[in-house]
Amino acid sequence: MRWDTRWLCHVLRSTLHMSSAPVILHADMDAFYASVEQRDRPELKGRPVVVGGKPPRGVISAASYEARRFGVHSAMPAIEAQRRCPDAVFLSGDMAKYGRESKKIRAVFEEFSPDIEPLSLDEAFIDVTATMRALRAESPLEVGRRLKERVREETDLVVSVGIAPVKMVAKIASDLSKPDGLLQVEPGGVREFLAPLPISRLWGVGAVTEERMRLRGLLTIGDLAQLDGGAVATSLRGLWHLARGEDVRSVDRDREARSYGEENTFAVDVADDQILSDVIGQHADAVARRLRRDGVFARVVRLKVKSTEKLARPGKYRAYTRQLTLPESTDDGVTLADAARRLLRDGELPRPIRLVGVTAAGIHTPDRGAGRQLSIFDAPSTRALNEALDHIANRHGRDAVRRGVGKADRASLTSQIKRGD
């Protein structure tokens, strides 16, 4: 059964009792890239599958649960994944295919509510507070079960769902319930649910903050939550509220992507600026294609490189980032590439280079940003060329045609759209 709720949502919002607790779902596909490959290739079912770069220099983008049993996880160096799981099947992946699956999943989410905040291709927040009546569901858990069923019906894939009155708690619930999970945290049970969890589960707590908390004796979320509010330092007050389950951030269906990026690790360290320039051009074209696909523009260009200098943590190398604000917004690959090459030339970056990436940031839609708003200001020849490149890429794949003389060796799947928490 399908539920088309959009036409009712406005009326329901206006009549909803405003004191009722929000009902927020966090839907997260299980091992998305790897699960798609196992679905499409039956011979891979039950086997450890790793999607991303291959050894010795690649980076893992996704691992099936069979591979995770060996300690393999995303962002792990492929060489380490191979050491832990010698029988793993390594696949380079297909971002275009994963993008198509993501659209099917999004369409299912829209059957339950128009209030959707996508975080990536495979996860999103869904606010069903205003559509519970339209869904004729007795409880949020019933909505979660229906959503799981519909995703499986449409894609033959599995989604885990966390339900809570607070976004962060819904996300934690889906994480803890994987695989194939469904977990609801009742409004009155949020603090009890959070209390025993490690402090690192809080949004905004990275390695540095976690260490500072540890030195203060704050090891769990409950340790922070039980502090007297008047004694909490200003710098920690936001985290203290989160630890108590107090977060007013709602599901934002209008939130735009913060950045679009592409990067690759080279099979052999590169010091030749011509090769680097060529790869930058390829990445810039790919990023620009996605900007045009989404109808958005970028005002900032970032260049990321990793040197060959190893850090203390295994598999980690020193990274450098340079950025440039453009005089006008753009969705043109040549413009992005020229800016990134300028950053490479003037950025005092080390050689040789292990990884290079190009990111477009300062993202906005035509009616919101500053500077140039529409690509009609481009020369007709530029617009025509971009349209032709887009058409060929959509029909024959992103590598069917490209500027430059070589092809970048990818270490991992990098067609990412980054959004805020």
N, C-alpha and C positions, 0 to 999 in steps of 0.2 A: 504493500500500500504506500502511496505517495502522499505527502502533505505539502500543499502550496500555501505558505503562510504569509507571504509578503503583503497581500491585499488587506489582510486583517490587522497587520501589525500596528498601524497608526491608531486605529480605533482602540485596540487593546491597551496601548500605552496610555491613552488618555483616560481610561477607566481603571487602570491597575492601581491597587492600593499601594501608595508610595512607601509605606512603612514595611512592606514585605521584603524579605531578604532576597538579594539577587540570586539567580540560578545560572551559574556560569560553567560551561563545559570546556575542558581542554582536550581536544581530540588529536592524537599523535599516532601516526601510522607505525606499525612495528617493523623495524629493520627495512625501511621502505625500499631503497634501491635493490637490496639483496632479495627481498621478498618478490619484487616484480620479476627479477631474473629467474627465481625458482619457479614462479608461476608459469612463465613463458617457456621454460626449459625443464620439462619434467624430470630429466635425468639428474638435475641438481637438487631435487627435493631430498631433504634429510642429510645433505652434505654441507660441510662448512664452506660458505661462499663469502668472498671478500670483494667488494667493489671499490675501485679507486686505482691508485698507481701501483705498479708492480715493483718487486725488489730489483735492484738493491736500494733505489733512491726514492721510490714512490711513497705516498701517504694514503692511508686508508680513509675512505669516505663513508663506508657502511659495511657492517658485518652481520651475517645471519646469526640467529641464536645458536646454531650448531657451532659456529666459529667463536661466539662469545664465551662458550663454556671453557675455551682454552685461554681466556683472558684477552682476546682480540677485541679492539674497539675502534671507533672512529678517531681520526687524528693521530693514530699510531703509525710510526714508520713501518712501511711494508716489510722491511727486512726483519723487524722484530715480530711482526705478525706471522711471517713464514717460520721463524724460529719456534714460536709457540705452537703453531699449527701447521706442520709440514704438509699435511694432506689438503690444505685449503685450496679451493679453486679461486684464482685471481681473475677478475674481469675488469676491463677498463670502463664499462658502463656506457649508458646512452642517455644524456640529459634531455634530449628531445622527447624520448619515450617517457621518461619520468615526468616531464612537463605535461604531456598529454594525460597521463594518469592523474596528475594533480588536478587538472581541470574537471575530470569526472568526479573526483572526490569533493571538490569545492561545490559542484552542482548538487551533490547529496546534502552537504551541509546547508545549502540554501533552502532545501525542503523543510528545514527545521527552524530557521530564523534568518532574517536579513542582516542581523547584527553579528557579523563575522570579522574577526581580526586575524588575518593570516600572518604567521610568523616565518614560514618557509614553505617549500613545496609540500611538505608532509605533515604540517601541524598548524592548528589554529585554535583561537578562542571563539566560542559560540555562546552568546547570551540568549537564553531561551526564557528569560523572566517574563517578557511580554507576550510570548507565544505559547505558553503552557496550555492555556485554554483552547487555542486553536488546534493544538496537537491532541487534545482530549486525553492527556496522559494523567494517570493517577499520581505519579511521583516523578521526580527528576531521574531516578534510577530507571524507570520505564522509558523515558526519553533516551537515556544513554543506551539501553538495550536496543531500542528501535534504530538508533543511528548506527550502531555496530552492525546490525542486520542489513541495513540498506547499503552500507559501504561494501559488505561482503557480496551482496547480490549484484551490485553494479561493477565491482572490480575483482572479485575473488581474492581480496586482500583483507588483512586484519588491522583494526584500529583499536587502540586503548583509549579509554575515556575516564578522565577525572572530573568530578563535579564538586563545586564548592561555592560559597558566596563571594570568594575573593580569587582573583585571577592567579596569583602566585600559588595559592593552596590547591587550586584545580590542577595546575601544572604538576605540582609535586605529587598529587594523588595519581595522576596518569602515569608518571614515572615509576612510582612505587608499585603500581598494579601490573606492570608489564611482565610477560607478554600476554596479549589478548585480555587486557584488564578492564575492569569497571569498578570504580571506587567512588563513593560519595562521602564527603565530609559535611556533616550537618552544621548549620549556623552556630549552634550552641557547643559544638565540639571542636572548633577550629584550634583554640589554644592547646587543648589536650592533645590533638593530633600533631601539632607542631613541636610541642615541648621536648620530646626525646630525640628529635632529629639533629644531626650535626649542624653547627652554625653555618657551614659552607652552603647549606641548602637555601639560605636567604638570598634573594635577588640583591646584587651589589656587593656580595662578599666574595672577593677573589683570594688568591693565595696570600697577598700581603696583608689584607684586612683580617683574614682568618688567623694569621700568625699573631697579629696585634691582639685579637680577641683571646687567643690561647694564653698569651702572656698575662692577660687580665683574669684568667680563670674562667673565661666564657667559652665553654666547649659545645654546648647545645643551644638550640633556639630558646629553650625554656630558661637557661641560665640568664640570657639577655632579657627575656620577657619579664622575669620576676624582679628586675631592678626597679627601684623607686624612680619614677619619672623625673623628679626634681634633681636626682643625682646623675642623670644621664647627660654626657657631654653633647653639645650641639651637633658635633660631627656624627654622632651615633643615633641621634633622635629619630631619623627616618628609619633606620634599621630596627630600632626599638619598637616603633609602631608596627612594622612588618612582623616582628617576632610575636607580637600580641594579636596578629591577624587583623590589624587595622590598616586597610588600604582602600582609598576612595577611587582608585583608577578603574575606569569602566572599560568595557570592550569597545574599541575604537575602530569602527568599520571604515573610517576615512583616513586612517593612518597610512601614510605613504612609505614606500621603501626608503631607507636612509642611504643605501649605496648599492651599486651593481659592480661586481668585480670578477676578474678572470686572472688566474695565475698558473704557473707551471714550474716544476723542478726539472732541471736539465739532467740528461743521462750522464753528461760529463760537464764539470765546471767550465763556465764560459767567461773569457776575458775579451773576446772580439766584439767591439762596439757595433759592427755591422750586423752580426747575428742577433745581438740584444735589440737593436733597432727594429729588425725584421719581426722578432717575436712580439715586441711592444705593439707594432702595427696590427698584428693578428689579434692580440687581446683587445686592443682598442676597437677594432671592427666588430668583434663579438659583443662587447659591451654596448656599443652604439646600436647594434641590431636589436638588442633587448630593450634599450631605451625607446626606440621607435615603435617596437611592438606594443609597449605599455603606454605609449603616448605621453612620455615624460621627457624632461630636459635636465641636464646637469650643469652646475656652475663651478664645480671643483673637480680637479683631477689629482689622483694620488698615485705615486709610484712606490712600489714595495720591492725590496730586494733582500735576499739573504746571502750573507757572505759564507765563506768556508770555515769561519771561526766557530768552533764547537763551544757550547755552553756546558755548565755543570750537569744539567739534566740530560739523560741519554736521548739521542736523536734530535736535540735542539741546537739550532744555529742562530747566530746573532742576526737580527733583522733591522733594517733601516727603512724609514718611511719619509718621503718628501711629498709636498703637495703644492698646488698652484691654483689660485682662483682665476677663472677665465674672465675676460672683459665682457663676454656675452654668453648666455646659456646656449647649450648645443646638444644635438643628438647625432652629430656627425663623427664618424670614426677617424677621419683624417685630422680633424681638430683635436680630438682627444689624444691621438698618437703624437702629434706635434708637441703638445704640452708635456706629455710623458717623456718624450725624447729630450726635451729641454731640461727636465728634472734630472734625467740620467747624465746629461752633459755637464750641468752646473751644480749637481748635488754633492760633489765630493764623496762619491760612493766607492767602496773598495772593489778591487778586482782580484781574482776571478769571482764570478757570481754563481751561486747555486740555484737560486730561485728568482724569478721576476714576475711581478703582477701589476695590473693596471685596474684602478677603481675609479668609477664616476660617482661623485657625491654631490651634496647640495641639490638634491632631487626635488623637482616641483612639476606641477602640471601647468599647461600654458596660461591659465588664468590666475596663477598664484604667485609665480616667481618674479624676480626682478630681471631686468635686462631683456634680451631678445626672447620673444614669446613663441613665435611660430617659425617653422622651417621655411616659410615662404621667403624669408630674407636670404636663404641660401641661393647661390646661383642655380639656374635651371638645370645645368649640366650635373651639378653635385646632387641635387634632389633626384634626378633621373637615374644617376648611377646608384645611389643608395637604394632606390626602389627596386632596381634590377638585381642588386646583390641580395636584398631581402627576399625577393621572389625566388631566386635560385636556391638560397639557403633553405627556405621553407619547403621547397619541392624536392631538393636532392640532398639536403644535409648541409651542416655548417661548413664542412671542409670541401664542398664541391667547387667553390671558387674563393680565392682570397688574394689580398695584396701581398707582395713580398716574394722571396725566392725559396723559403723553406717552411717547414711545419713545426710548430712548437711541440716538444715532447711533454705531455701532461703527466704530472705526478698524481693528480687527484681531480675529481669533478669539481669545477670551480664556478659553475653558473649559479651563483648564489645571489639572493636578494635579501639584504640584511635589514632587519627591523628592530625596533626597540623592544624592551621587555614589556 
